[in-house]
Amino acid sequence: MQGRRRRRPGLKAGALSRRSQSPREKRHCVEDMARLLAAFGLPKKYLDFWDPIAHEHDEPSPQCLARVKREIANVYTRPPQGIFIEPEETNITKIHAVIVGPAGTPYEGGLFHFIVKCPPNYPVSPPRVRNMTTDLGRVRFNPNLYANGMICLSILGTWPGPCWNVTQNIVNVLLSIQSLLTENPYFNEPGHESEMNAGDSGRYNAVIRHETIRVAVCDAVDACIKGSSLCPPALRKKILKTFSESYDKYEKVVKENLHLSGYSMDDPFGDNHGTYSYEKLLARLQELNKLVKRRRATTAGSDDTAPSDVEQPEASSGRK
């Protein structure tokens, strides 16, 4: 039936609106601190210290530039699995990264875009990182990945715990973010070592799985095809290549969940709302696959790596 939102069988009335017993006010993440600071009328600079976009015009020091250049070169030489990076041509301290959702998780195959900006005194201070894969602030993909793009990690200074130190690097940060994309992300939420309500983890996974295909796959690929992606050209090629290589898995996930089409999403945290639309996603995936195949056929033989002009490291190079 079109136009009607169906409730999944077996759910009690009111289950969709039920929140966990751990209120947001008890979360120790910086977003809550920001609300408190805003209430006291403090300047915006105190609220967006974590945001690379708010600080993209900061001038790097020579030490920062040298360190970042070495780190990028090392990544090109020894790329971590499931992580691609590319700095902006005019400012290598602003780096775009794509993290591919790990296998066996509801994020599997997702193409998550992050912006990393190293501050002028890097590596004394940690980089600033923003998740760009949020459907314009409408989707929260993880208890640690906020819909406004903020990432709660102690090494970024946005969460209590072990702090950043100068021996760490950009790859450490990206691997830490990748480690958040777990098999059961529901349990990333503090105070949720066990389910508040039976089945919460599975319901949360169902929401994340759908939104991963919709936003982190279809939207990401569509933007690359249309030329509206914020990723540099080299990363766009990586996204399209990964999509082609993983297409069968995407289609399998969608077909296995077609029975959910039309039912309301049931996010235990109440962050994500909407209706499962797997039938539409299947049609969209198939159309995108045709477009990508056509595009790749016309660019056969082109270099998919498209490395930047960052110098490659000497054999004896090491971390600072």
C-alpha positions as CSV (number, residue, x, y, z in Angstrom):
1,M,0.0,0.0,0.0
2,Q,1.4,3.4,-1.0
3,G,1.4,6.3,1.3
4,R,0.9,4.3,4.5
5,R,3.7,3.6,7.0
6,R,3.4,0.1,8.3
7,R,4.7,-1.0,11.7
8,R,6.9,-4.1,11.8
9,P,4.9,-7.1,13.1
10,G,5.3,-7.9,16.8
11,L,6.1,-4.3,18.0
12,K,4.1,-2.9,20.8
13,A,2.4,0.4,20.4
14,G,4.7,3.2,21.2
15,A,7.8,1.2,20.6
16,L,8.9,3.5,17.8
17,S,9.0,6.5,20.0
18,R,10.5,4.8,23.1
19,R,14.0,6.1,23.9
20,S,16.7,4.4,25.9
21,Q,16.8,5.1,29.6
22,S,20.1,6.9,29.3
23,P,19.2,10.5,28.4
24,R,21.4,12.7,26.2
25,E,22.2,15.0,29.1
26,K,24.3,12.2,30.6
27,R,26.4,11.7,27.5
28,H,29.8,13.2,28.1
29,C,30.4,14.1,24.5
30,V,31.4,17.6,23.4
31,E,28.1,18.2,21.6
32,D,26.4,18.4,25.0
33,M,29.1,20.6,26.4
34,A,28.5,22.9,23.4
35,R,24.8,23.3,24.3
36,L,25.9,24.3,27.8
37,L,28.5,26.8,26.5
38,A,25.9,28.3,24.1
39,A,23.5,28.8,26.9
40,F,26.1,31.1,28.5
41,G,26.6,33.0,25.2
42,L,30.2,32.1,24.7
43,P,31.7,32.8,21.2
44,K,31.3,30.3,18.5
45,K,35.0,29.5,18.4
46,Y,34.6,27.7,21.7
47,L,31.8,25.5,20.1
48,D,33.5,24.5,16.9
49,F,37.0,23.7,18.0
50,W,36.6,20.2,16.7
51,D,35.4,21.2,13.2
52,P,38.0,21.3,10.3
53,I,35.7,23.3,8.1
54,A,35.6,26.1,10.7
55,H,39.4,26.2,10.7
56,E,40.3,25.4,7.1
57,H,42.0,28.8,6.6
58,D,44.5,28.3,9.5
59,E,48.0,28.7,8.2
60,P,50.2,25.7,9.0
61,S,53.7,26.0,10.4
62,P,56.7,24.7,8.5
63,Q,56.9,21.8,11.1
64,C,53.2,21.0,10.5
65,L,53.7,20.9,6.7
66,A,56.8,18.7,6.9
67,R,55.1,16.2,9.2
68,V,51.9,16.0,7.1
69,K,53.8,15.6,3.9
70,R,55.7,12.6,5.4
71,E,52.6,11.0,6.7
72,I,50.7,11.3,3.4
73,A,53.7,9.8,1.6
74,N,53.8,6.9,4.1
75,V,50.1,6.2,3.5
76,Y,50.6,6.1,-0.3
77,T,53.5,3.6,0.3
78,R,51.7,1.5,2.8
79,P,47.9,2.1,2.5
80,P,45.8,0.7,5.4
81,Q,43.1,-1.7,4.3
82,G,39.8,0.0,3.6
83,I,41.1,3.5,3.9
84,F,41.9,6.0,1.1
85,I,43.2,9.5,1.5
86,E,43.9,12.5,-0.8
87,P,45.0,16.0,0.3
88,E,43.7,19.1,-1.4
89,E,46.0,20.4,-4.1
90,T,46.2,23.9,-2.6
91,N,46.5,22.8,1.1
92,I,47.9,19.4,2.0
93,T,47.0,19.9,5.6
94,K,43.4,19.5,4.6
95,I,42.9,15.8,3.8
96,H,39.9,14.0,2.5
97,A,39.6,10.3,3.6
98,V,37.2,7.6,2.6
99,I,36.7,4.7,5.0
100,V,35.1,1.6,3.6
101,G,32.7,0.0,6.0
102,P,34.2,-3.3,7.3
103,A,32.8,-6.7,6.3
104,G,30.4,-8.4,8.7
105,T,29.0,-5.1,10.0
106,P,25.9,-3.1,9.1
107,Y,28.3,-0.6,7.6
108,E,29.7,-3.1,5.1
109,G,30.8,-1.5,1.9
110,G,29.7,1.9,2.9
111,L,31.9,4.7,1.5
112,F,32.2,7.2,4.4
113,H,33.8,10.5,3.6
114,F,35.8,12.4,6.3
115,I,37.7,15.7,6.2
116,V,40.8,15.9,8.3
117,K,42.5,19.3,9.0
118,C,45.8,19.4,10.8
119,P,46.2,22.5,13.0
120,P,49.1,24.9,12.7
121,N,50.9,23.3,15.7
122,Y,50.4,19.7,14.5
123,P,51.5,17.1,15.8
124,V,51.4,18.8,19.2
125,S,47.7,19.1,18.9
126,P,45.5,16.5,17.2
127,P,43.9,16.9,13.8
128,R,40.3,18.1,13.5
129,V,38.0,15.6,11.8
130,R,34.5,15.8,10.5
131,N,32.2,13.1,9.1
132,M,30.7,14.3,5.9
133,T,28.5,11.3,5.3
134,T,25.4,12.4,7.2
135,D,22.8,13.2,4.5
136,L,23.2,16.9,5.3
137,G,22.9,16.4,9.0
138,R,19.9,14.0,8.9
139,V,21.6,10.7,9.7
140,R,23.6,9.7,12.8
141,F,25.5,6.6,11.8
142,N,26.9,5.6,15.2
143,P,26.7,6.7,18.9
144,N,30.2,8.2,18.3
145,L,29.4,9.8,14.9
146,Y,27.0,12.7,15.4
147,A,24.7,13.9,12.7
148,N,26.5,17.3,12.8
149,G,29.7,15.6,11.7
150,M,31.4,15.5,15.1
151,I,33.3,12.4,16.1
152,C,33.6,11.4,19.7
153,L,37.1,10.1,20.2
154,S,39.4,10.8,23.2
155,I,42.5,11.2,20.9
156,L,40.6,14.0,19.2
157,G,39.8,15.7,22.5
158,T,36.1,15.2,22.0
159,W,35.7,12.4,24.6
160,P,37.2,11.6,28.0
161,G,40.0,9.1,27.9
162,P,43.6,8.7,26.6
163,C,44.7,11.9,25.0
164,W,46.5,12.6,21.8
165,N,50.3,12.5,21.8
166,V,52.9,13.5,19.2
167,T,53.8,9.9,18.4
168,Q,50.3,9.4,16.9
169,N,49.4,10.3,13.3
170,I,46.5,10.7,10.8
171,V,46.4,7.0,10.1
172,N,45.9,6.3,13.9
173,V,42.9,8.6,13.8
174,L,41.4,7.0,10.8
175,L,41.9,3.5,12.1
176,S,40.3,4.5,15.4
177,I,37.3,5.8,13.4
178,Q,37.2,2.6,11.4
179,S,37.2,0.6,14.6
180,L,33.9,2.4,15.6
181,L,32.2,0.7,12.7
182,T,31.5,-2.5,14.6
183,E,29.3,-5.5,14.2
184,N,27.0,-4.2,16.9
185,P,27.4,-0.4,17.2
186,Y,24.5,-0.1,19.6
187,F,26.9,-1.1,22.4
188,N,29.2,1.9,21.6
189,E,26.7,4.0,23.5
190,P,27.9,4.6,27.1
191,G,25.6,2.7,29.6
192,H,24.5,0.2,26.9
193,E,26.8,-2.7,27.7
194,S,23.6,-4.7,27.4
195,E,20.3,-3.9,25.6
196,M,17.9,-1.6,27.4
197,N,15.1,-3.4,25.6
198,A,15.3,-6.9,24.0
199,G,16.2,-6.6,20.3
200,D,17.5,-3.0,20.5
201,S,20.8,-3.9,18.9
202,G,19.2,-5.7,16.0
203,R,16.8,-2.9,15.4
204,Y,19.6,-0.4,15.4
205,N,21.6,-2.5,13.0
206,A,18.6,-2.6,10.6
207,V,18.4,1.2,10.5
208,I,22.2,1.6,10.0
209,R,22.3,-1.1,7.3
210,H,19.5,0.7,5.3
211,E,21.1,4.2,5.7
212,T,24.5,2.9,4.8
213,I,23.2,1.7,1.4
214,R,21.1,4.8,0.9
215,V,23.5,7.5,2.0
216,A,27.0,6.0,2.2
217,V,26.7,4.0,-1.1
218,C,24.0,5.4,-3.4
219,D,24.3,9.0,-2.5
220,A,28.1,8.8,-2.5
221,V,28.2,7.2,-5.9
222,D,25.5,9.4,-7.4
223,A,27.5,12.5,-6.3
224,C,30.7,11.2,-8.0
225,I,28.8,10.5,-11.2
226,K,27.2,14.0,-11.2
227,G,30.4,15.7,-10.3
228,S,28.9,17.2,-7.1
229,S,31.0,15.1,-4.7
230,L,33.3,17.1,-2.3
231,C,35.9,14.4,-2.7
232,P,39.0,15.1,-4.8
233,P,39.0,13.4,-8.2
234,A,41.4,10.6,-7.1
235,L,39.0,9.6,-4.3
236,R,36.0,9.8,-6.6
237,K,37.7,7.2,-8.8
238,K,38.3,5.0,-5.7
239,I,34.6,5.3,-4.7
240,L,33.4,4.2,-8.2
241,K,35.9,1.4,-8.3
242,T,34.9,0.1,-4.9
243,F,31.3,0.3,-5.8
244,S,31.9,-1.8,-8.9
245,E,33.9,-4.4,-7.0
246,S,31.3,-4.6,-4.2
247,Y,28.1,-4.2,-6.2
248,D,27.0,-7.9,-5.8
249,K,27.2,-7.5,-2.0
250,Y,25.1,-4.4,-2.1
251,E,22.4,-6.0,-4.2
252,K,22.4,-9.1,-2.0
253,V,21.8,-7.0,1.2
254,V,19.0,-5.0,-0.4
255,K,17.2,-8.1,-1.8
256,E,17.5,-9.8,1.6
257,N,15.7,-6.9,3.2
258,L,13.0,-6.2,0.7
259,H,10.4,-7.5,3.2
260,L,11.1,-4.4,5.3
261,S,10.0,-2.0,2.6
262,G,7.2,0.3,3.9
263,Y,7.8,-0.3,7.6
264,S,8.9,2.6,9.9
265,M,12.4,2.6,11.1
266,D,12.8,1.8,14.8
267,D,16.0,3.5,16.1
268,P,16.3,2.7,19.8
269,F,18.1,6.0,20.4
270,G,15.4,8.0,18.4
271,D,18.1,9.7,16.3
272,N,17.1,8.3,12.8
273,H,13.5,8.4,11.4
274,G,11.9,7.4,8.2
275,T,10.6,4.4,6.3
276,Y,12.5,1.5,4.9
277,S,12.6,1.8,1.1
278,Y,14.5,-1.2,-0.1
279,E,12.4,-1.5,-3.3
280,K,13.5,2.0,-4.3
281,L,17.1,1.3,-3.3
282,L,17.2,-1.8,-5.4
283,A,16.1,0.2,-8.5
284,R,18.5,3.0,-7.6
285,L,21.5,0.6,-7.2
286,Q,20.8,-1.1,-10.5
287,E,20.6,2.2,-12.3
288,L,23.8,3.4,-10.6
289,N,25.6,0.2,-11.6
290,K,24.7,0.8,-15.2
291,L,26.0,4.3,-15.1
292,V,29.2,3.3,-13.4
293,K,29.8,0.5,-15.9
294,R,29.2,2.9,-18.8
295,R,31.6,5.5,-17.3
296,R,34.3,3.0,-16.6
297,A,34.0,1.6,-20.1
298,T,34.7,5.1,-21.5
299,T,37.7,5.7,-19.2
300,A,39.3,2.2,-19.5
301,G,43.0,2.3,-19.1
302,S,43.0,5.5,-17.0
303,D,45.0,5.6,-13.8
304,D,42.6,5.0,-10.9
305,T,45.3,5.9,-8.3
306,A,45.9,9.4,-9.5
307,P,48.5,10.1,-6.8
308,S,49.0,13.7,-5.8
309,D,52.4,15.5,-6.1
310,V,53.3,14.7,-2.5
311,E,56.9,13.4,-2.4
312,Q,57.4,9.7,-1.7
313,P,59.4,8.9,1.4
314,E,63.0,7.9,1.5
315,A,63.7,4.3,2.4
316,S,64.9,5.5,5.8
317,S,62.1,7.8,6.5
318,G,60.2,7.4,9.8
319,R,57.6,9.1,11.9
320,K,58.5,12.2,13.8
